[in-house]
Amino acid sequence: MAHSRKLRSLLVSLLLIGVGAQAAIDATAQKEITQLLDFVEHSGCQFIRNGSGYPAAEARAHLQKKLDYLENKDMVSSAEDFIERAATKSSMSGQRYQVDCPAGKQDASAWLNDELKRLRQAP
């Protein structure tokens, strides 16, 4: 009987720890991430992933899938997390993402970090 109570107490503690660890993205971070995804989609740039180019709308869809996965694993709590964990490199090959825009080709994470900086400076 005492063993059963200890086991039950342990299970309740583990459940509470699990519930406490699940932290949702706050409203500000969610807004910034959505703005970055919109920026990607409407950029007119080609997104280069694993050596192949993809239109902006497909790039957004791909990044959204990665974001959804990361959110389910509670691995994103800021726009910086999103950029670093979803929009910097391929999870499969490790190759860095690039964007090919009218102004030239550049690293996707630098491009998105520049946009995040711009968003945060906007009134």
OpenMM code with the backbone's topology and positions (N, CA, C; nanometers):
from openmm import Vec3, app, unit

residues = "MET ALA HIS SER ARG LYS LEU ARG SER LEU LEU VAL SER LEU LEU LEU ILE GLY VAL GLY ALA GLN ALA ALA ILE ASP ALA THR ALA GLN LYS GLU ILE THR GLN LEU LEU ASP PHE VAL GLU HIS SER GLY CYS GLN PHE ILE ARG ASN GLY SER GLY TYR PRO ALA ALA GLU ALA ARG ALA HIS LEU GLN LYS LYS LEU ASP TYR LEU GLU ASN LYS ASP MET VAL SER SER ALA GLU ASP PHE ILE GLU ARG ALA ALA THR LYS SER SER MET SER GLY GLN ARG TYR GLN VAL ASP CYS PRO ALA GLY LYS GLN ASP ALA SER ALA TRP LEU ASN ASP GLU LEU LYS ARG LEU ARG GLN ALA PRO".split()
positions = [
    Vec3(0.0813, -0.1183, 0.0000),
    Vec3(0.0000, 0.0000, 0.0000),
    Vec3(0.0870, 0.1267, 0.0000),
    Vec3(0.1898, 0.1307, 0.0851),
    Vec3(0.2812, 0.2456, 0.0893),
    Vec3(0.3560, 0.2586, -0.0430),
    Vec3(0.3933, 0.1453, -0.1021),
    Vec3(0.4607, 0.1447, -0.2324),
    Vec3(0.3697, 0.2056, -0.3390),
    Vec3(0.2437, 0.1721, -0.3349),
    Vec3(0.1453, 0.2233, -0.4303),
    Vec3(0.1307, 0.3754, -0.4166),
    Vec3(0.1286, 0.4241, -0.2916),
    Vec3(0.1178, 0.5688, -0.2692),
    Vec3(0.2416, 0.6418, -0.3203),
    Vec3(0.3577, 0.5848, -0.2977),
    Vec3(0.4822, 0.6452, -0.3454),
    Vec3(0.4852, 0.6505, -0.4974),
    Vec3(0.4425, 0.5414, -0.5603),
    Vec3(0.4384, 0.5361, -0.7060),
    Vec3(0.3415, 0.6391, -0.7611),
    Vec3(0.2245, 0.6488, -0.6997),
    Vec3(0.1238, 0.7459, -0.7432),
    Vec3(0.1783, 0.8877, -0.7269),
    Vec3(0.2438, 0.9156, -0.6167),
    Vec3(0.3024, 1.0467, -0.5913),
    Vec3(0.4098, 1.0804, -0.6946),
    Vec3(0.4914, 0.9813, -0.7268),
    Vec3(0.5951, 1.0001, -0.8277),
    Vec3(0.5332, 1.0313, -0.9642),
    Vec3(0.4302, 0.9582, -1.0012),
    Vec3(0.3636, 0.9815, -1.1302),
    Vec3(0.3008, 1.1202, -1.1369),
    Vec3(0.2361, 1.1620, -1.0291),
    Vec3(0.1766, 1.2957, -1.0252),
    Vec3(0.2855, 1.4017, -1.0381),
    Vec3(0.3971, 1.3833, -0.9684),
    Vec3(0.5084, 1.4778, -0.9777),
    Vec3(0.5619, 1.4876, -1.1198),
    Vec3(0.5778, 1.3728, -1.1845),
    Vec3(0.6275, 1.3722, -1.3228),
    Vec3(0.5301, 1.4419, -1.4165),
    Vec3(0.4024, 1.4208, -1.3963),
    Vec3(0.3023, 1.4891, -1.4796),
    Vec3(0.3089, 1.6400, -1.4603),
    Vec3(0.3224, 1.6837, -1.3368),
    Vec3(0.3301, 1.8272, -1.3096),
    Vec3(0.4558, 1.8885, -1.3692),
    Vec3(0.5666, 1.8178, -1.3619),
    Vec3(0.6908, 1.8666, -1.4228),
    Vec3(0.6722, 1.8791, -1.5736),
    Vec3(0.6111, 1.7790, -1.6355),
    Vec3(0.5866, 1.7809, -1.7801),
    Vec3(0.4971, 1.8958, -1.8212),
    Vec3(0.3922, 1.9208, -1.7418),
    Vec3(0.3012, 2.0298, -1.7729),
    Vec3(0.3731, 2.1637, -1.7576),
    Vec3(0.4536, 2.1786, -1.6548),
    Vec3(0.5269, 2.3031, -1.6330),
    Vec3(0.6296, 2.3300, -1.7414),
    Vec3(0.6844, 2.2256, -1.8023),
    Vec3(0.7879, 2.2420, -1.9043),
    Vec3(0.7303, 2.2887, -2.0377),
    Vec3(0.6027, 2.2651, -2.0605),
    Vec3(0.5392, 2.3061, -2.1851),
    Vec3(0.5126, 2.4567, -2.1793),
    Vec3(0.5950, 2.5363, -2.2378),
    Vec3(0.5760, 2.6812, -2.2384),
    Vec3(0.5357, 2.7253, -2.3781),
    Vec3(0.4263, 2.7957, -2.3855),
    Vec3(0.3795, 2.8444, -2.5146),
    Vec3(0.4621, 2.9663, -2.5566),
    Vec3(0.4667, 2.9890, -2.6843),
    Vec3(0.5328, 3.1089, -2.7366),
    Vec3(0.4477, 3.2289, -2.6972),
    Vec3(0.5104, 3.3331, -2.6439),
    Vec3(0.4320, 3.4501, -2.6055),
    Vec3(0.3828, 3.5247, -2.7302),
    Vec3(0.2888, 3.6140, -2.7089),
    Vec3(0.2228, 3.6834, -2.8196),
    Vec3(0.3203, 3.7644, -2.9048),
    Vec3(0.4174, 3.8283, -2.8416),
    Vec3(0.5141, 3.9090, -2.9168),
    Vec3(0.5985, 3.8218, -3.0084),
    Vec3(0.6494, 3.7111, -2.9551),
    Vec3(0.7307, 3.6196, -3.0361),
    Vec3(0.6473, 3.5608, -3.1494),
    Vec3(0.5231, 3.5246, -3.1203),
    Vec3(0.4359, 3.4676, -3.2233),
    Vec3(0.4127, 3.5683, -3.3354),
    Vec3(0.3906, 3.6934, -3.2984),
    Vec3(0.3692, 3.7991, -3.3985),
    Vec3(0.4942, 3.8172, -3.4850),
    Vec3(0.6103, 3.8218, -3.4217),
    Vec3(0.7350, 3.8392, -3.4973),
    Vec3(0.7593, 3.7213, -3.5921),
    Vec3(0.7347, 3.6004, -3.5466),
    Vec3(0.7556, 3.4828, -3.6312),
    Vec3(0.6598, 3.4857, -3.7498),
    Vec3(0.5350, 3.5212, -3.7243),
    Vec3(0.4373, 3.5325, -3.8332),
    Vec3(0.4805, 3.6394, -3.9332),
    Vec3(0.5308, 3.7509, -3.8824),
    Vec3(0.5790, 3.8571, -3.9715),
    Vec3(0.6982, 3.8088, -4.0547),
    Vec3(0.7867, 3.7313, -3.9952),
    Vec3(0.9008, 3.6774, -4.0702),
    Vec3(0.8540, 3.5789, -4.1772),
    Vec3(0.7582, 3.4945, -4.1436),
    Vec3(0.7042, 3.4011, -4.2443),
    Vec3(0.6360, 3.4766, -4.3582),
    Vec3(0.5621, 3.5825, -4.3246),
    Vec3(0.4999, 3.6669, -4.4278),
    Vec3(0.6071, 3.7321, -4.5154),
    Vec3(0.7136, 3.7786, -4.4514),
    Vec3(0.8256, 3.8412, -4.5232),
    Vec3(0.8845, 3.7428, -4.6247),
    Vec3(0.9077, 3.6195, -4.5813),
    Vec3(0.9614, 3.5157, -4.6711),
    Vec3(0.8654, 3.4961, -4.7893),
    Vec3(0.7386, 3.4779, -4.7579),
    Vec3(0.6398, 3.4472, -4.8620),
    Vec3(0.6266, 3.5578, -4.9658),
    Vec3(0.6356, 3.6819, -4.9227),
    Vec3(0.6125, 3.7951, -5.0136),
    Vec3(0.7415, 3.8626, -5.0596),
    Vec3(0.8553, 3.7984, -5.0346),
    Vec3(0.9846, 3.8590, -5.0651),
    Vec3(1.0172, 3.8632, -5.2141),
    Vec3(0.9619, 3.7701, -5.2897),
    Vec3(0.9995, 3.7595, -5.4304),
    Vec3(1.1360, 3.6941, -5.4480),
    Vec3(1.1933, 3.6464, -5.3395),
    Vec3(1.3242, 3.5805, -5.3438),
    Vec3(1.3060, 3.4296, -5.3606),
    Vec3(1.4088, 3.3685, -5.4131),
    Vec3(1.4100, 3.2232, -5.4231),
    Vec3(1.4851, 3.1697, -5.3022),
    Vec3(1.4291, 3.0679, -5.2396),
    Vec3(1.4870, 3.0083, -5.1198),
    Vec3(1.5683, 2.8874, -5.1630),
    Vec3(1.6944, 2.8830, -5.1277),
    Vec3(1.7823, 2.7743, -5.1712),
    Vec3(1.8047, 2.6793, -5.0541),
    Vec3(1.7570, 2.5572, -5.0760),
    Vec3(1.7635, 2.4543, -4.9731),
    Vec3(1.8221, 2.3287, -5.0338),
    Vec3(1.9319, 2.2812, -4.9761),
    Vec3(2.0013, 2.1614, -5.0256),
    Vec3(2.0356, 2.1712, -5.1745),
    Vec3(2.0770, 2.2911, -5.2164),
    Vec3(2.1218, 2.3125, -5.3534),
    Vec3(2.0124, 2.3382, -5.4539),
    Vec3(1.8859, 2.3305, -5.4135),
    Vec3(1.7739, 2.3546, -5.5058),
    Vec3(1.6996, 2.4805, -5.4646),
    Vec3(1.6514, 2.5535, -5.5663),
    Vec3(1.5768, 2.6756, -5.5404),
    Vec3(1.4279, 2.6493, -5.5315),
    Vec3(1.3609, 2.7197, -5.4404),
    Vec3(1.2171, 2.7060, -5.4207),
    Vec3(1.1542, 2.8438, -5.4176),
    Vec3(1.0337, 2.8567, -5.4755),
    Vec3(0.9640, 2.9853, -5.4699),
    Vec3(0.9322, 3.0238, -5.3251),
    Vec3(0.9124, 3.1515, -5.3043),
    Vec3(0.8921, 3.2054, -5.1702),
    Vec3(0.7751, 3.1388, -5.0969),
    Vec3(0.6642, 3.1135, -5.1652),
    Vec3(0.5483, 3.0519, -5.0994),
    Vec3(0.5814, 2.9106, -5.0503),
    Vec3(0.6580, 2.8352, -5.1282),
    Vec3(0.6995, 2.7009, -5.0856),
    Vec3(0.7970, 2.7091, -4.9684),
    Vec3(0.8815, 2.8104, -4.9697),
    Vec3(0.9763, 2.8298, -4.8595),
    Vec3(0.9003, 2.8557, -4.7304),
    Vec3(0.7981, 2.9392, -4.7378),
    Vec3(0.7182, 2.9667, -4.6184),
    Vec3(0.6537, 2.8382, -4.5676),
    Vec3(0.5957, 2.7608, -4.6571),
    Vec3(0.5297, 2.6360, -4.6162),
    Vec3(0.6298, 2.5418, -4.5486),
    Vec3(0.7498, 2.5325, -4.6044),
    Vec3(0.8532, 2.4466, -4.5469),
    Vec3(0.8930, 2.4950, -4.4071),
    Vec3(0.9144, 2.6249, -4.3933),
    Vec3(0.9533, 2.6803, -4.2635),
    Vec3(0.8400, 2.6663, -4.1619),
    Vec3(0.7155, 2.6771, -4.2086),
    Vec3(0.6012, 2.6591, -4.1189),
    Vec3(0.5957, 2.5162, -4.0656),
    Vec3(0.6238, 2.4187, -4.1526),
    Vec3(0.6270, 2.2781, -4.1076),
    Vec3(0.7346, 2.2573, -4.0018),
    Vec3(0.8521, 2.3153, -4.0270),
    Vec3(0.9607, 2.3029, -3.9288),
    Vec3(0.9231, 2.3718, -3.7976),
    Vec3(0.8601, 2.4883, -3.8076),
    Vec3(0.8162, 2.5598, -3.6878),
    Vec3(0.7152, 2.4769, -3.6095),
    Vec3(0.6178, 2.4194, -3.6782),
    Vec3(0.5163, 2.3374, -3.6104),
    Vec3(0.5820, 2.2221, -3.5353),
    Vec3(0.6773, 2.1574, -3.5990),
    Vec3(0.7502, 2.0475, -3.5344),
    Vec3(0.8221, 2.0968, -3.4093),
    Vec3(0.8938, 2.2075, -3.4232),
    Vec3(0.9706, 2.2615, -3.3115),
    Vec3(0.8801, 2.3079, -3.1973),
    Vec3(0.7659, 2.3662, -3.2317),
    Vec3(0.6711, 2.4085, -3.1283),
    Vec3(0.6185, 2.2874, -3.0511),
    Vec3(0.5909, 2.1797, -3.1214),
    Vec3(0.5435, 2.0579, -3.0550),
    Vec3(0.6488, 2.0004, -2.9613),
    Vec3(0.7744, 2.0269, -2.9884),
    Vec3(0.8848, 1.9811, -2.9030),
    Vec3(0.9243, 2.0877, -2.8009),
    Vec3(0.8497, 2.1990, -2.7976),
    Vec3(0.8769, 2.3105, -2.7075),
    Vec3(1.0196, 2.3626, -2.7240),
    Vec3(1.0609, 2.3797, -2.8508),
    Vec3(1.1973, 2.4222, -2.8806),
    Vec3(1.2062, 2.5637, -2.9366),
    Vec3(1.0937, 2.6353, -2.9366),
    Vec3(1.0942, 2.7721, -2.9881),
    Vec3(1.0212, 2.8612, -2.8885),
    Vec3(1.0906, 2.9645, -2.8416),
    Vec3(1.0251, 3.0595, -2.7522),
    Vec3(1.0461, 3.2033, -2.7982),
    Vec3(1.1178, 3.2208, -2.9101),
    Vec3(1.1446, 3.3556, -2.9609),
    Vec3(1.1642, 3.3512, -3.1121),
    Vec3(1.1628, 3.4687, -3.1727),
    Vec3(1.1895, 3.4778, -3.3163),
    Vec3(1.3327, 3.4328, -3.3461),
    Vec3(1.4244, 3.4613, -3.2550),
    Vec3(1.5628, 3.4171, -3.2731),
    Vec3(1.5725, 3.2645, -3.2738),
    Vec3(1.4960, 3.1998, -3.1856),
    Vec3(1.4921, 3.0524, -3.1849),
    Vec3(1.4413, 3.0003, -3.3185),
    Vec3(1.3354, 3.0630, -3.3690),
    Vec3(1.2790, 3.0221, -3.4976),
    Vec3(1.3846, 3.0312, -3.6074),
    Vec3(1.4537, 3.1442, -3.6136),
    Vec3(1.5558, 3.1630, -3.7177),
    Vec3(1.6654, 3.0585, -3.7025),
    Vec3(1.7164, 3.0446, -3.5811),
    Vec3(1.8291, 2.9538, -3.5569),
    Vec3(1.7927, 2.8075, -3.5809),
    Vec3(1.6763, 2.7667, -3.5342),
    Vec3(1.6420, 2.6238, -3.5370),
    Vec3(1.5642, 2.5800, -3.6596),
    Vec3(1.4947, 2.6745, -3.7265),
    Vec3(1.4125, 2.6357, -3.8416),
    Vec3(1.4611, 2.6947, -3.9731),
    Vec3(1.5230, 2.8119, -3.9704),
    Vec3(1.5472, 2.8847, -4.0951),
    Vec3(1.6942, 2.9052, -4.1286),
    Vec3(1.7839, 2.8356, -4.0614),
    Vec3(1.9269, 2.8543, -4.0848),
    Vec3(1.9870, 2.7463, -4.1729),
    Vec3(1.9454, 2.6213, -4.1489),
    Vec3(2.0055, 2.5113, -4.2250),
    Vec3(1.9105, 2.3923, -4.2308),
    Vec3(1.9407, 2.3042, -4.3224),
    Vec3(1.8634, 2.1814, -4.3388),
    Vec3(1.8864, 2.0889, -4.2201),
    Vec3(1.7792, 2.0385, -4.1645),
    Vec3(1.7895, 1.9413, -4.0553),
    Vec3(1.8453, 1.8093, -4.1056),
    Vec3(1.8239, 1.7821, -4.2341),
    Vec3(1.8675, 1.6547, -4.2917),
    Vec3(2.0152, 1.6574, -4.3320),
    Vec3(2.0542, 1.7575, -4.4104),
    Vec3(2.1902, 1.7597, -4.4658),
    Vec3(2.2871, 1.8484, -4.3870),
    Vec3(2.2316, 1.9424, -4.3101),
    Vec3(2.3164, 2.0372, -4.2391),
    Vec3(2.3602, 2.1549, -4.3254),
    Vec3(2.3222, 2.1547, -4.4544),
    Vec3(2.3593, 2.2650, -4.5434),
    Vec3(2.2824, 2.3907, -4.5051),
    Vec3(2.3529, 2.5036, -4.5070),
    Vec3(2.2904, 2.6312, -4.4734),
    Vec3(2.1944, 2.6741, -4.5843),
    Vec3(2.0844, 2.7347, -4.5419),
    Vec3(1.9886, 2.7906, -4.6359),
    Vec3(2.0412, 2.9239, -4.6879),
    Vec3(2.0064, 2.9536, -4.8128),
    Vec3(2.0380, 3.0831, -4.8721),
    Vec3(1.9123, 3.1380, -4.9376),
    Vec3(1.9136, 3.2666, -4.9647),
    Vec3(1.8078, 3.3291, -5.0431),
    Vec3(1.8726, 3.3984, -5.1616),
    Vec3(1.8060, 3.3890, -5.2741),
    Vec3(1.8535, 3.4544, -5.3956),
    Vec3(1.7511, 3.5615, -5.4295),
    Vec3(1.7867, 3.6852, -5.3996),
    Vec3(1.6975, 3.7996, -5.4185),
    Vec3(1.7514, 3.8874, -5.5308),
    Vec3(1.6703, 3.9810, -5.5799),
    Vec3(1.7198, 4.0718, -5.6840),
    Vec3(1.8509, 4.1420, -5.6447),
    Vec3(1.8695, 4.1680, -5.5152),
    Vec3(1.9924, 4.2351, -5.4695),
    Vec3(2.1099, 4.1385, -5.4583),
    Vec3(2.0851, 4.0092, -5.4772),
    Vec3(2.1926, 3.9108, -5.4708),
    Vec3(2.1614, 3.7966, -5.3759),
    Vec3(2.2551, 3.7035, -5.3703),
    Vec3(2.2406, 3.5852, -5.2867),
    Vec3(2.3003, 3.6119, -5.1494),
    Vec3(2.2336, 3.5607, -5.0460),
    Vec3(2.2869, 3.5749, -4.9105),
    Vec3(2.2387, 3.4630, -4.8204),
    Vec3(2.3013, 3.4536, -4.7056),
    Vec3(2.2664, 3.3560, -4.6042),
    Vec3(2.1261, 3.3870, -4.5516),
    Vec3(2.0404, 3.2846, -4.5436),
    Vec3(1.9016, 3.3045, -4.5014),
    Vec3(1.8916, 3.3547, -4.3576),
    Vec3(1.9761, 3.3049, -4.2696),
    Vec3(1.9642, 3.3485, -4.1302),
    Vec3(2.0027, 3.4957, -4.1152),
    Vec3(2.1039, 3.5418, -4.1860),
    Vec3(2.1418, 3.6834, -4.1810),
    Vec3(2.0294, 3.7696, -4.2376),
    Vec3(1.9708, 3.7241, -4.3467),
    Vec3(1.8596, 3.7937, -4.4128),
    Vec3(1.7423, 3.8081, -4.3168),
    Vec3(1.7069, 3.6995, -4.2486),
    Vec3(1.5941, 3.7030, -4.1556),
    Vec3(1.6268, 3.7812, -4.0287),
    Vec3(1.7497, 3.7717, -3.9806),
    Vec3(1.7882, 3.8512, -3.8636),
    Vec3(1.7854, 4.0008, -3.8950),
    Vec3(1.8251, 4.0378, -4.0166),
    Vec3(1.8168, 4.1782, -4.0588),
    Vec3(1.6718, 4.2247, -4.0611),
    Vec3(1.5826, 4.1393, -4.1124),
    Vec3(1.4405, 4.1736, -4.1176),
    Vec3(1.3831, 4.1837, -3.9764),
    Vec3(1.4209, 4.0940, -3.8882),
    Vec3(1.3735, 4.0991, -3.7494),
    Vec3(1.4165, 4.2305, -3.6842),
    Vec3(1.5398, 4.2697, -3.7073),
    Vec3(1.5906, 4.3974, -3.6546),
    Vec3(1.5058, 4.5135, -3.7075),
    Vec3(1.4768, 4.5090, -3.8385),
    Vec3(1.3946, 4.6139, -3.9008),
    Vec3(1.2558, 4.6171, -3.8392),
    Vec3(1.1946, 4.4987, -3.8204),
    Vec3(1.0602, 4.4922, -3.7600),
    Vec3(1.0585, 4.5523, -3.6202),
    Vec3(1.1612, 4.5252, -3.5443),
    Vec3(1.1664, 4.5733, -3.4065),
    Vec3(1.1938, 4.7234, -3.3978),
    Vec3(1.2513, 4.7800, -3.5022),
    Vec3(1.2784, 4.9246, -3.5029),
    Vec3(1.1612, 5.0037, -3.5595),
    Vec3(1.0684, 4.9344, -3.6270),
    Vec3(0.9531, 5.0029, -3.6873),
    Vec3(0.8610, 5.0549, -3.5769),
    Vec3(0.8006, 5.1699, -3.6017),
    Vec3(0.7102, 5.2273, -3.4995),
    Vec3(0.5848, 5.1431, -3.4793),
] * unit.nanometer
topology = app.Topology()
chain = topology.addChain("A")
for resn in residues:
    res = topology.addResidue(resn, chain)
    for name in ("N", "CA", "C"):
        topology.addAtom(name, app.Element.getBySymbol(name[0]), res)
